[in-house]
């Protein structure tokens, strides 16, 4: 089973204060502005498929799906 290197705090800091609807471009910019997060966060963001997100739930669901596709167990997800 794969273990993610990013911690929940990395994702909390990256997702904090987002306003929806949110474009992927805006989210990528915001993530770059947040310093000190694990590089895995940026790698996962780079794999997001949608151009925009209507809600935090929609965004986090896609992030969880990426982790699951990589073999991370549901109880090991960092968000």
Secondary structure, 3 states (H helix, E strand, C coil): CECCCCCHHHHHHHHCCCCCCEEHHHHHHHHHHCCCCCHHHHHHHCCCCCCEECCHHHHHHHHHHHHHHCCECHHHCCC
